[in-house]
Amino acid sequence: IIDLASIAEGIIHYRASGVDLAVSTYGGVISYRRGSHPVRINVKKPISLLLIDVGMPRRTGDMVRHVSQLREQYISVFEKLRETVEEITSECEFALVNNRYERLGDLLTINHNLLRAIGVSTRELDNALELAMRTGAIGGKLTGGGGGGCVIAVVDEKDIDTVYKKLMKAYNVYKVVIPQDGVRCDSYKPK
């Protein structure tokens, strides 16, 4: 399923990471690195997340091209950024396994700021994250390739309704529940 879907994703998004396909196929919270098999992360306590749509469409492929061109100009800088992002990812996995969502929020915010530094974020995404944090979110980051789209924010369960209502005044906001099931095959019986 992933191999077939990656053909279409590659055409649409230029050089997609494959993480969307892995999450959709396997479900749950996973650790994913391009070229490796996804590994499920055992999260004991549900994570309270909000997806904030800034209402600005984007083309992931355009952002991927932008970052690729920048990386070609600054190879050594991007190698250090890659190492830093890998460390952040490892720390996020540790935070998830140990239910340390304050730490997860901080790490996602650090990652967002790195993405902002390489020109992937936008004023709209930054403003959405700032508002989320001012209204009680623990932290967050832009989703996907950036350039528009959405911000994901980690919120303490006791604060989620309050933060949700405040953000709804400015954005389309969705409470996120991470499905544990991935792709499944249901039998079809015609009538």
CYANA upper distance limits for C-alpha pairs under 8 A (distance plus 0.5 A):
  1 ILE  CA      5 ALA  CA      6.58
  1 ILE  CA     25 THR  CA      7.94
  2 ILE  CA      6 SER  CA      6.35
  2 ILE  CA     21 LEU  CA      6.49
  2 ILE  CA     22 ALA  CA      7.38
  2 ILE  CA     25 THR  CA      7.59
  3 ASP  CA      7 ILE  CA      7.38
  4 LEU  CA      8 ALA  CA      7.96
  5 ALA  CA      9 GLU  CA      6.81
  5 ALA  CA     21 LEU  CA      7.62
  6 SER  CA     10 GLY  CA      6.30
  6 SER  CA     18 GLY  CA      7.36
  6 SER  CA     21 LEU  CA      7.75
  7 ILE  CA     11 ILE  CA      6.98
  8 ALA  CA     12 ILE  CA      6.79
  9 GLU  CA     13 HIS  CA      6.21
  9 GLU  CA     14 TYR  CA      8.11
  9 GLU  CA     16 ALA  CA      7.08
 10 GLY  CA     14 TYR  CA      5.52
 10 GLY  CA     15 ARG  CA      6.09
 10 GLY  CA     16 ALA  CA      6.25
 12 ILE  CA     61 GLY  CA      7.30
 13 HIS  CA     59 ARG  CA      7.92
 13 HIS  CA     60 THR  CA      5.85
 13 HIS  CA     61 GLY  CA      4.63
 13 HIS  CA     62 ASP  CA      8.42
 13 HIS  CA     64 VAL  CA      8.17
 14 TYR  CA     60 THR  CA      8.29
 14 TYR  CA     61 GLY  CA      5.29
 14 TYR  CA     64 VAL  CA      7.52
 14 TYR  CA     65 ARG  CA      8.12
 15 ARG  CA     61 GLY  CA      7.56
 15 ARG  CA     64 VAL  CA      7.22
 16 ALA  CA     61 GLY  CA      8.38
 16 ALA  CA     64 VAL  CA      8.40
 17 SER  CA     34 ARG  CA      6.67
 18 GLY  CA     22 ALA  CA      6.80
 18 GLY  CA     34 ARG  CA      7.24
 19 VAL  CA     23 VAL  CA      6.62
 19 VAL  CA     32 TYR  CA      6.88
 19 VAL  CA     33 ARG  CA      8.33
 19 VAL  CA     34 ARG  CA      8.20
 20 ASP  CA     24 SER  CA      6.59
 21 LEU  CA     25 THR  CA      6.47
 22 ALA  CA     26 TYR  CA      6.46
 22 ALA  CA     27 GLY  CA      8.31
 22 ALA  CA     32 TYR  CA      8.06
 22 ALA  CA     38 PRO  CA      7.19
 23 VAL  CA     27 GLY  CA      5.61
 23 VAL  CA     28 GLY  CA      7.52
 23 VAL  CA     29 VAL  CA      7.95
 23 VAL  CA     30 ILE  CA      7.31
 23 VAL  CA    182 GLY  CA      7.78
 24 SER  CA    182 GLY  CA      6.10
 24 SER  CA    183 VAL  CA      7.24
 25 THR  CA    182 GLY  CA      5.20
 25 THR  CA    183 VAL  CA      5.36
 26 TYR  CA    181 ASP  CA      7.25
 26 TYR  CA    182 GLY  CA      4.73
 26 TYR  CA    183 VAL  CA      6.97
 27 GLY  CA    178 ILE  CA      8.33
 27 GLY  CA    179 PRO  CA      6.50
 27 GLY  CA    180 GLN  CA      5.43
 27 GLY  CA    181 ASP  CA      5.22
 27 GLY  CA    182 GLY  CA      4.34
 27 GLY  CA    183 VAL  CA      7.95
 28 GLY  CA     40 ARG  CA      7.52
 28 GLY  CA     41 ILE  CA      8.37
 28 GLY  CA    178 ILE  CA      6.59
 28 GLY  CA    179 PRO  CA      6.11
 28 GLY  CA    180 GLN  CA      4.53
 28 GLY  CA    181 ASP  CA      6.98
 28 GLY  CA    182 GLY  CA      7.86
 29 VAL  CA     40 ARG  CA      6.44
 29 VAL  CA     41 ILE  CA      5.99
 29 VAL  CA     42 ASN  CA      7.90
 29 VAL  CA     43 VAL  CA      7.82
 29 VAL  CA    178 ILE  CA      7.89
 29 VAL  CA    180 GLN  CA      8.15
 30 ILE  CA     38 PRO  CA      6.66
 30 ILE  CA     39 VAL  CA      5.86
 30 ILE  CA     40 ARG  CA      4.78
 30 ILE  CA     41 ILE  CA      5.69
 31 SER  CA     38 PRO  CA      6.21
 31 SER  CA     39 VAL  CA      5.59
 31 SER  CA     40 ARG  CA      6.72
 31 SER  CA     41 ILE  CA      7.00
 31 SER  CA     93 GLU  CA      7.90
 32 TYR  CA     36 SER  CA      7.49
 32 TYR  CA     37 HIS  CA      7.60
 32 TYR  CA     38 PRO  CA      5.32
 32 TYR  CA     39 VAL  CA      7.14
 33 ARG  CA     37 HIS  CA      8.08
 33 ARG  CA     38 PRO  CA      7.68
 41 ILE  CA     93 GLU  CA      7.82
 41 ILE  CA     96 LEU  CA      8.19
 41 ILE  CA     97 VAL  CA      7.29
 42 ASN  CA     97 VAL  CA      6.60
 43 VAL  CA     96 LEU  CA      6.54
 43 VAL  CA     97 VAL  CA      5.86
 43 VAL  CA     98 ASN  CA      8.35
 43 VAL  CA     99 ASN  CA      7.80
 44 LYS  CA     97 VAL  CA      7.64
 44 LYS  CA     99 ASN  CA      7.67
 45 LYS  CA     99 ASN  CA      7.06
 47 ILE  CA    101 TYR  CA      8.15
 47 ILE  CA    154 VAL  CA      7.97
 47 ILE  CA    157 GLU  CA      8.32
 47 ILE  CA    177 VAL  CA      8.47
 48 SER  CA    154 VAL  CA      6.47
 48 SER  CA    155 VAL  CA      5.90
 48 SER  CA    156 ASP  CA      6.76
 48 SER  CA    157 GLU  CA      6.08
 48 SER  CA    160 ILE  CA      7.52
 48 SER  CA    175 LYS  CA      8.25
 48 SER  CA    176 VAL  CA      7.62
 48 SER  CA    177 VAL  CA      8.19
 49 LEU  CA    152 ILE  CA      7.17
 49 LEU  CA    153 ALA  CA      6.03
 49 LEU  CA    154 VAL  CA      5.28
 49 LEU  CA    155 VAL  CA      6.35
 49 LEU  CA    160 ILE  CA      8.49
 49 LEU  CA    175 LYS  CA      6.62
 49 LEU  CA    176 VAL  CA      5.77
 49 LEU  CA    177 VAL  CA      7.97
 50 LEU  CA    152 ILE  CA      6.22
 50 LEU  CA    153 ALA  CA      5.67
 50 LEU  CA    154 VAL  CA      7.18
 50 LEU  CA    155 VAL  CA      7.81
 50 LEU  CA    160 ILE  CA      8.49
 50 LEU  CA    164 TYR  CA      7.82
 50 LEU  CA    173 VAL  CA      7.07
 50 LEU  CA    174 TYR  CA      6.08
 50 LEU  CA    175 LYS  CA      5.25
 50 LEU  CA    176 VAL  CA      6.15
 51 LEU  CA    150 CYS  CA      7.00
 51 LEU  CA    151 VAL  CA      6.34
 51 LEU  CA    152 ILE  CA      5.17
 51 LEU  CA    153 ALA  CA      7.00
 51 LEU  CA    173 VAL  CA      6.09
 51 LEU  CA    174 TYR  CA      5.56
 51 LEU  CA    175 LYS  CA      6.93
 51 LEU  CA    176 VAL  CA      7.08
 52 ILE  CA    128 ALA  CA      7.68
 52 ILE  CA    150 CYS  CA      5.78
 52 ILE  CA    151 VAL  CA      5.58
 52 ILE  CA    152 ILE  CA      6.76
 52 ILE  CA    153 ALA  CA      8.15
 52 ILE  CA    167 LEU  CA      8.43
 52 ILE  CA    171 TYR  CA      7.00
 52 ILE  CA    172 ASN  CA      6.61
 52 ILE  CA    173 VAL  CA      5.10
 52 ILE  CA    174 TYR  CA      7.11
 53 ASP  CA    149 GLY  CA      6.43
 53 ASP  CA    150 CYS  CA      4.92
 53 ASP  CA    151 VAL  CA      7.17
 53 ASP  CA    171 TYR  CA      6.65
 53 ASP  CA    172 ASN  CA      5.84
 53 ASP  CA    173 VAL  CA      6.66
 54 VAL  CA    124 GLU  CA      6.80
 54 VAL  CA    125 LEU  CA      7.01
 54 VAL  CA    128 ALA  CA      7.43
 54 VAL  CA    148 GLY  CA      7.46
 54 VAL  CA    149 GLY  CA      6.51
 54 VAL  CA    150 CYS  CA      6.28
 54 VAL  CA    151 VAL  CA      8.19
 54 VAL  CA    171 TYR  CA      6.58
 54 VAL  CA    172 ASN  CA      7.76
 55 GLY  CA    148 GLY  CA      8.13
 55 GLY  CA    149 GLY  CA      7.09
 55 GLY  CA    150 CYS  CA      8.46
 55 GLY  CA    171 TYR  CA      8.00
 55 GLY  CA    172 ASN  CA      8.22
 56 MET  CA    124 GLU  CA      8.41
 56 MET  CA    148 GLY  CA      5.50
 56 MET  CA    149 GLY  CA      6.15
 57 PRO  CA    148 GLY  CA      6.12
 57 PRO  CA    149 GLY  CA      6.14
 58 ARG  CA    146 GLY  CA      8.04
 58 ARG  CA    147 GLY  CA      6.17
 58 ARG  CA    148 GLY  CA      5.61
 58 ARG  CA    149 GLY  CA      6.73
 59 ARG  CA     63 MET  CA      7.33
 59 ARG  CA    147 GLY  CA      7.96
 60 THR  CA     64 VAL  CA      6.69
 60 THR  CA    144 GLY  CA      7.85
 60 THR  CA    145 GLY  CA      5.58
 60 THR  CA    146 GLY  CA      7.51
 60 THR  CA    147 GLY  CA      8.00
 61 GLY  CA     65 ARG  CA      6.68
 61 GLY  CA    145 GLY  CA      8.41
 62 ASP  CA     66 HIS  CA      6.73
 63 MET  CA     67 VAL  CA      6.73
 63 MET  CA    120 VAL  CA      7.16
 63 MET  CA    145 GLY  CA      6.52
 63 MET  CA    146 GLY  CA      7.30
 63 MET  CA    147 GLY  CA      6.94
 64 VAL  CA     68 SER  CA      6.59
 64 VAL  CA    145 GLY  CA      7.19
 65 ARG  CA     69 GLN  CA      6.66
 66 HIS  CA     70 LEU  CA      6.79
 67 VAL  CA     71 ARG  CA      6.46
 67 VAL  CA    118 ILE  CA      7.79
 67 VAL  CA    119 GLY  CA      8.48
 67 VAL  CA    120 VAL  CA      8.21
 68 SER  CA     72 GLU  CA      6.75
 69 GLN  CA     73 GLN  CA      7.11
 70 LEU  CA     74 TYR  CA      6.83
 70 LEU  CA    118 ILE  CA      8.50
 71 ARG  CA     75 ILE  CA      5.86
 71 ARG  CA     77 VAL  CA      8.44
 71 ARG  CA     78 PHE  CA      6.27
 74 TYR  CA     78 PHE  CA      6.68
 75 ILE  CA     79 GLU  CA      6.67
 76 SER  CA     80 LYS  CA      6.97
 77 VAL  CA     81 LEU  CA      6.80
 78 PHE  CA     82 ARG  CA      6.48
 79 GLU  CA     83 GLU  CA      6.81
 80 LYS  CA     84 THR  CA      6.68
 81 LEU  CA     85 VAL  CA      6.59
 81 LEU  CA    114 LEU  CA      8.41
 82 ARG  CA     86 GLU  CA      6.64
 83 GLU  CA     87 GLU  CA      6.79
 84 THR  CA     88 ILE  CA      6.72
 85 VAL  CA     89 THR  CA      6.56
 85 VAL  CA    111 ASN  CA      7.45
 86 GLU  CA     90 SER  CA      6.74
 87 GLU  CA     91 GLU  CA      6.68
 88 ILE  CA     92 CYS  CA      6.57
 88 ILE  CA    107 LEU  CA      6.77
 88 ILE  CA    111 ASN  CA      7.75
 89 THR  CA     93 GLU  CA      6.79
 90 SER  CA     94 PHE  CA      6.86
 91 GLU  CA     95 ALA  CA      6.65
 91 GLU  CA    104 LEU  CA      8.40
 91 GLU  CA    107 LEU  CA      8.09
 92 CYS  CA     96 LEU  CA      6.63
 92 CYS  CA    103 ARG  CA      8.19
 92 CYS  CA    104 LEU  CA      5.97
 92 CYS  CA    107 LEU  CA      7.15
 92 CYS  CA    108 LEU  CA      8.38
 93 GLU  CA     97 VAL  CA      6.72
 94 PHE  CA     98 ASN  CA      6.67
 95 ALA  CA     99 ASN  CA      6.36
 95 ALA  CA    100 ARG  CA      5.16
 95 ALA  CA    101 TYR  CA      6.89
 95 ALA  CA    103 ARG  CA      6.69
 95 ALA  CA    104 LEU  CA      6.13
 96 LEU  CA    100 ARG  CA      6.74
 96 LEU  CA    101 TYR  CA      7.36
 96 LEU  CA    104 LEU  CA      7.55
100 ARG  CA    104 LEU  CA      6.90
101 TYR  CA    105 GLY  CA      6.54
101 TYR  CA    138 ILE  CA      8.35
101 TYR  CA    154 VAL  CA      7.88
101 TYR  CA    156 ASP  CA      8.33
102 GLU  CA    106 ASP  CA      6.85
102 GLU  CA    138 ILE  CA      6.47
102 GLU  CA    139 GLY  CA      8.24
103 ARG  CA    107 LEU  CA      6.68
104 LEU  CA    108 LEU  CA      6.64
104 LEU  CA    139 GLY  CA      8.12
104 LEU  CA    154 VAL  CA      8.29
105 GLY  CA    109 THR  CA      6.73
105 GLY  CA    138 ILE  CA      5.56
105 GLY  CA    139 GLY  CA      4.36
105 GLY  CA    140 GLY  CA      6.12
105 GLY  CA    153 ALA  CA      8.07
105 GLY  CA    154 VAL  CA      6.21
106 ASP  CA    110 ILE  CA      6.79
106 ASP  CA    138 ILE  CA      7.55
106 ASP  CA    139 GLY  CA      6.02
106 ASP  CA    140 GLY  CA      8.04
107 LEU  CA    111 ASN  CA      6.72
107 LEU  CA    139 GLY  CA      8.32
108 LEU  CA    112 HIS  CA      6.63
108 LEU  CA    139 GLY  CA      6.81
108 LEU  CA    140 GLY  CA      5.47
108 LEU  CA    141 LYS  CA      5.95
109 THR  CA    113 ASN  CA      6.80
109 THR  CA    139 GLY  CA      5.87
109 THR  CA    140 GLY  CA      5.51
109 THR  CA    141 LYS  CA      6.06
110 ILE  CA    114 LEU  CA      6.93
111 ASN  CA    115 LEU  CA      6.80
111 ASN  CA    141 LYS  CA      7.31
112 HIS  CA    116 ARG  CA      6.64
112 HIS  CA    121 SER  CA      8.24
112 HIS  CA    140 GLY  CA      7.70
112 HIS  CA    141 LYS  CA      5.11
112 HIS  CA    142 LEU  CA      6.67
113 ASN  CA    117 ALA  CA      6.67
114 LEU  CA    118 ILE  CA      7.17
115 LEU  CA    119 GLY  CA      7.05
115 LEU  CA    120 VAL  CA      5.92
115 LEU  CA    121 SER  CA      6.68
116 ARG  CA    120 VAL  CA      5.98
116 ARG  CA    121 SER  CA      5.13
116 ARG  CA    122 THR  CA      7.91
120 VAL  CA    145 GLY  CA      7.60
120 VAL  CA    146 GLY  CA      5.63
120 VAL  CA    147 GLY  CA      6.01
121 SER  CA    125 LEU  CA      6.68
121 SER  CA    126 ASP  CA      7.37
121 SER  CA    142 LEU  CA      7.57
121 SER  CA    146 GLY  CA      6.00
121 SER  CA    147 GLY  CA      6.05
121 SER  CA    148 GLY  CA      7.78
122 THR  CA    126 ASP  CA      6.68
122 THR  CA    146 GLY  CA      8.19
122 THR  CA    147 GLY  CA      6.40
122 THR  CA    148 GLY  CA      7.08
123 ARG  CA    127 ASN  CA      6.50
124 GLU  CA    128 ALA  CA      6.68
124 GLU  CA    148 GLY  CA      7.87
125 LEU  CA    129 LEU  CA      6.80
125 LEU  CA    142 LEU  CA      7.05
125 LEU  CA    148 GLY  CA      7.11
125 LEU  CA    149 GLY  CA      8.33
125 LEU  CA    150 CYS  CA      7.47
125 LEU  CA    151 VAL  CA      6.93
126 ASP  CA    130 GLU  CA      6.62
127 ASN  CA    131 LEU  CA      6.57
128 ALA  CA    132 ALA  CA      6.62
128 ALA  CA    151 VAL  CA      7.55
129 LEU  CA    133 MET  CA      6.71
129 LEU  CA    139 GLY  CA      8.16
129 LEU  CA    140 GLY  CA      7.08
129 LEU  CA    141 LYS  CA      7.49
129 LEU  CA    151 VAL  CA      7.11
129 LEU  CA    153 ALA  CA      7.82
130 GLU  CA    134 ARG  CA      6.60
131 LEU  CA    135 THR  CA      6.61
131 LEU  CA    167 LEU  CA      7.86
132 ALA  CA    136 GLY  CA      6.88
132 ALA  CA    137 ALA  CA      5.79
132 ALA  CA    139 GLY  CA      8.39
132 ALA  CA    153 ALA  CA      7.54
132 ALA  CA    163 VAL  CA      7.44
132 ALA  CA    167 LEU  CA      7.21
133 MET  CA    137 ALA  CA      4.91
133 MET  CA    138 ILE  CA      6.70
133 MET  CA    139 GLY  CA      6.69
135 THR  CA    162 THR  CA      8.42
135 THR  CA    163 VAL  CA      6.06
135 THR  CA    166 LYS  CA      7.39
135 THR  CA    167 LEU  CA      8.32
136 GLY  CA    155 VAL  CA      7.51
136 GLY  CA    159 ASP  CA      7.31
136 GLY  CA    163 VAL  CA      6.42
137 ALA  CA    153 ALA  CA      6.77
137 ALA  CA    154 VAL  CA      6.32
137 ALA  CA    155 VAL  CA      5.04
137 ALA  CA    156 ASP  CA      7.61
137 ALA  CA    159 ASP  CA      8.43
137 ALA  CA    163 VAL  CA      7.38
138 ILE  CA    153 ALA  CA      7.78
138 ILE  CA    154 VAL  CA      6.00
138 ILE  CA    155 VAL  CA      5.91
138 ILE  CA    156 ASP  CA      7.53
139 GLY  CA    153 ALA  CA      6.21
139 GLY  CA    154 VAL  CA      6.03
139 GLY  CA    155 VAL  CA      7.97
140 GLY  CA    151 VAL  CA      7.38
140 GLY  CA    152 ILE  CA      5.95
140 GLY  CA    153 ALA  CA      4.66
140 GLY  CA    154 VAL  CA      6.32
141 LYS  CA    151 VAL  CA      5.98
141 LYS  CA    152 ILE  CA      6.14
141 LYS  CA    153 ALA  CA      7.21
142 LEU  CA    146 GLY  CA      6.65
142 LEU  CA    149 GLY  CA      8.42
142 LEU  CA    150 CYS  CA      6.42
142 LEU  CA    151 VAL  CA      4.68
142 LEU  CA    152 ILE  CA      6.71
143 THR  CA    149 GLY  CA      7.71
143 THR  CA    150 CYS  CA      6.14
143 THR  CA    151 VAL  CA      6.05
143 THR  CA    152 ILE  CA      6.97
144 GLY  CA    149 GLY  CA      8.47
146 GLY  CA    150 CYS  CA      8.42
155 VAL  CA    159 ASP  CA      7.04
155 VAL  CA    160 ILE  CA      6.24
155 VAL  CA    163 VAL  CA      8.33
156 ASP  CA    160 ILE  CA      6.73
159 ASP  CA    163 VAL  CA      6.67
160 ILE  CA    164 TYR  CA      6.35
161 ASP  CA    165 LYS  CA      6.65
162 THR  CA    166 LYS  CA      6.84
163 VAL  CA    167 LEU  CA      6.62
164 TYR  CA    168 MET  CA      6.59
164 TYR  CA    173 VAL  CA      7.35
164 TYR  CA    174 TYR  CA      8.45
164 TYR  CA    175 LYS  CA      8.21
165 LYS  CA    169 LYS  CA      7.46
166 LYS  CA    170 ALA  CA      8.32
167 LEU  CA    171 TYR  CA      6.48
167 LEU  CA    172 ASN  CA      8.35
167 LEU  CA    173 VAL  CA      7.33
168 MET  CA    172 ASN  CA      6.36
168 MET  CA    173 VAL  CA      6.38
